[in-house]
Amino acid sequence: MNKLLFSGLALLGVGTMILASYGIYHLAGSDLPPIVKIALVLIVIGLGLAFIYVIRDRLRAIKEERI
């Protein structure tokens, strides 16, 4: 894998994790009902998993094109 691509993805992942952690921290301290908090966390996790799937699929396609 290209070092520049790997570095970019690593920085994107770290930044996303920091932002998600900050959001979860503030969500835990809010006055929202627990069901809303759970729903928001599940939505974020679902979007994160979909994003990871798309990145992995794209990287796999790039790898197959080089072969």
C-alpha positions, 0 to 999 in steps of 0.5 A: 500500500502506498505510504501516503495513502496509509498515512492519510487513512491513519490520520483520518482514523485517529481524527475520527476516533478523537471526534467520536470520543469527544461527542460520546463524552458530551453525550454522556453528560447531557440531559437526554433520555437514555433511549436517545443516547443509545440510539445516537451511539448505535447510529454513529457505530453503524456509520463507522462500520459502513465507512470502514467497509467502504474503505476496505472494499476500495483498498481491495479494489485498488490492490486487485487493479495492480495485480 
